[in-house]
Amino acid sequence: MKPKMIITDSHSSTTDASAEIIKYAQKLTIVDKIGIGIIKNTNSKGGKRSIKFLPITGGIKASVRGSGTVQDLYVYTKEIDLVKKYLSEVFK
């Protein structure tokens, strides 16, 4: 049985787009922890949803762009490529 998912939330608010990613990532047994970053306005109304990944120690940083905002999520895993694949597919 997998231990309970740890979510660190120094910033407790999430965008709709980030919430979608967090909800899915919590279901992945290969994800150990999720850190929630601040929400940044992009000064553009609308805009295309996207997700970009950067490697970090112990996982990946996912920059999630929604409608006029960007939020960074820190996803800790040993299976970086697999998590990137799953999160990209769910965010289409």
C-alpha positions in Angstrom: 0.0 0.0 0.0 1.3 3.4 -1.0 1.9 5.9 1.9 -0.4 9.0 1.9 0.5 11.6 -0.7 2.3 14.7 0.7 1.3 18.1 -0.7 3.2 21.0 0.5 1.4 24.3 0.1 3.3 27.3 1.1 0.8 28.9 -1.2 -2.6 27.4 -0.7 -4.4 28.8 -3.8 -4.3 27.0 -7.1 -5.5 27.9 -10.5 -8.1 25.7 -12.2 -5.4 24.4 -14.6 -3.1 23.6 -11.7 -5.8 21.9 -9.7 -6.5 19.6 -12.6 -2.8 18.6 -12.7 -2.6 18.2 -8.9 -5.7 16.0 -8.8 -4.3 13.7 -11.4 -0.8 13.6 -10.0 -2.2 12.6 -6.6 -3.5 9.4 -8.2 -0.1 8.4 -9.6 1.7 5.9 -7.3 5.0 7.0 -8.7 4.6 10.6 -7.3 6.0 11.1 -3.8 5.2 14.7 -3.1 3.8 17.8 -4.8 4.8 21.4 -3.9 2.5 24.3 -4.9 4.1 27.5 -6.0 2.7 31.1 -6.3 0.3 32.2 -9.0 1.7 34.7 -11.4 -0.5 36.9 -13.7 0.6 36.9 -17.4 -1.0 40.2 -18.3 -2.8 38.5 -21.2 -6.5 37.6 -21.3 -7.2 34.1 -22.4 -4.1 32.5 -23.8 -3.5 28.9 -24.7 -3.2 26.3 -21.9 0.2 24.7 -21.7 2.5 22.8 -19.4 6.3 23.0 -19.5 8.7 20.9 -17.5 12.1 21.6 -16.1 14.2 19.1 -14.1 14.8 19.8 -10.4 16.6 17.7 -7.7 14.3 14.8 -7.0 11.7 15.5 -9.7 10.3 18.1 -12.1 9.0 21.6 -12.0 5.8 21.9 -14.0 4.9 25.4 -15.1 1.1 25.3 -15.7 -0.3 28.1 -17.9 -4.0 28.7 -17.7 -6.3 31.6 -18.6 -4.1 34.6 -17.8 -2.0 32.9 -15.1 1.0 30.7 -14.6 1.6 28.5 -11.6 4.6 26.3 -10.8 4.1 22.9 -9.3 7.0 20.8 -8.0 6.4 17.1 -8.5 8.8 14.8 -6.7 9.3 11.4 -8.3 12.0 8.9 -9.4 10.1 8.3 -12.6 10.5 11.7 -14.2 9.9 10.8 -17.9 6.8 8.7 -17.0 5.3 11.5 -14.9 5.9 14.1 -17.7 4.2 11.8 -20.2 1.1 11.2 -18.0 0.7 14.9 -17.0 1.2 16.1 -20.6 -1.5 13.6 -21.8 -4.0 14.7 -19.1 -3.5 18.4 -19.8 -4.2 18.2 -23.6 
